[in-house]
Amino acid sequence: MVNIQERFTLPVSCAVFALLGSAIGINLQPRTRYNSFSLTLGIILLYDAIQVIAKIFIISEIISFSWIWLPNIVGTTVGVYLLIKKNSP
C-alpha cells in the first residue's frame, strides 16, 4: 500500500518543488544567490528526511499510510510561506 501511495505523491512532489523554486527565484539580487542555493539544498534535505522518517513509521505500522503525504504538505506550506514573504513589502 505504501508503494501505491508513493506513486501518487510523486507528481505532487514535482509540483511542490516547482512551487519552491519559483518562490526562491523571485526577485533575486546577485548577492543572495548563494543563500538561495543553500536554502534550496536545506529544503530538499528536509523533504527527503521527512519522507524517509514517514516511510519508516508507516512500514513499522506506527502511523497510517496516509501520512506518506506529509512531505508534500510540509513542502507546500514552506513554498506558500516563502511566496507570501517575498510578496509582502
KEFI-353605 format. One line per field, with one value per residue (C-alpha): residue number from 1; residue in three letters; x, y, z. Coordinates in pm, whole numbers, plus 32768, in hexadecimal, padded with zeros to 4 digits. Example, Ala and Ser with C-alpha at 12.3 -4.5 7.8 and 13.67 -1.06 7.14 Angstrom:
2
nr = c(1_2)
rest = c(ALA_SER)
c1 = c(84CE_8557)
c2 = c(7E3E_7F96)
c3 = c(830C_82CA)
//
This chain:
89
nr = c(1_2_3_4_5_6_7_8_9_10_11_12_13_14_15_16_17_18_19_20_21_22_23_24_25_26_27_28_29_30_31_32_33_34_35_36_37_38_39_40_41_42_43_44_45_46_47_48_49_50_51_52_53_54_55_56_57_58_59_60_61_62_63_64_65_66_67_68_69_70_71_72_73_74_75_76_77_78_79_80_81_82_83_84_85_86_87_88_89)
rest = c(MET_VAL_ASN_ILE_GLN_GLU_ARG_PHE_THR_LEU_PRO_VAL_SER_CYS_ALA_VAL_PHE_ALA_LEU_LEU_GLY_SER_ALA_ILE_GLY_ILE_ASN_LEU_GLN_PRO_ARG_THR_ARG_TYR_ASN_SER_PHE_SER_LEU_THR_LEU_GLY_ILE_ILE_LEU_LEU_TYR_ASP_ALA_ILE_GLN_VAL_ILE_ALA_LYS_ILE_PHE_ILE_ILE_SER_GLU_ILE_ILE_SER_PHE_SER_TRP_ILE_TRP_LEU_PRO_ASN_ILE_VAL_GLY_THR_THR_VAL_GLY_VAL_TYR_LEU_LEU_ILE_LYS_LYS_ASN_SER_PRO)
c1 = c(8000_8122_81AD_805D_803F_81A6_814E_8035_8111_8226_8174_8102_8266_82D5_81D2_8248_83B0_833D_8285_83B9_8498_83B7_83A1_8519_8561_8487_8541_869D_87B1_8905_898B_8888_88B5_898E_8896_877E_8849_888A_871A_86B8_87A3_871E_85B5_8601_86BA_859D_84A2_8567_859B_8426_83DA_84CA_8451_82E4_8327_83DB_82B8_81BB_826F_8290_8118_8141_807C_7F81_7FE5_7F3F_8063_8137_80A5_814F_8286_81A9_80D9_8210_82AE_8173_815B_82C5_8294_815A_8205_832E_8247_8185_82C8_8354_820B_81E9_828F)
c2 = c(8000_80EC_80C1_8114_8252_82AF_8298_8391_847F_848F_857E_8653_8669_86E8_87FD_8848_886E_894F_8A27_8A34_8A8C_8BA7_8C29_8C28_8CB3_8DEB_8F37_8EB2_8FAB_8F33_8F2F_8E3B_8D20_8C52_8C7C_8C07_8AD9_8A73_8AAC_89CD_88B9_88D5_88B9_878A_86DD_872B_86A1_855F_8535_855C_8467_835F_8386_8373_823C_8193_81DB_8165_801F_7FDC_802B_8140_8235_81FF_81F7_8347_83F3_83B5_8502_85BC_862A_86BF_8779_8802_8863_8914_89CE_8A43_8AAB_8B73_8C16_8C7C_8D09_8DD3_8E4E_8EBB_8F62_9032_918A)
c3 = c(8000_8045_7EE7_7E4A_7F18_7EC0_7D51_7D89_7E4E_7D48_7C54_7D78_7DFA_7CA4_7CBF_7E22_7DAD_7C90_7D8F_7E6C_7D45_7CD9_7E3C_7E66_7D0C_7D27_7D40_7D6C_7D9D_7D1F_7E81_7F0A_7E11_7EF9_8013_7F2C_7EC1_8028_807C_7F58_7FCA_812C_80B8_7FDE_80FA_81EB_80EF_80C2_8239_827F_8167_81EE_8355_82EC_821B_833C_8427_8325_82E1_8457_8472_8573_849A_8380_8212_81CB_827C_8144_80D0_81F0_8128_8019_811A_81C5_8076_8002_814C_8134_7FC7_8011_813D_8065_7F58_8058_80F5_7FA2_7F45_8081_807D)
//
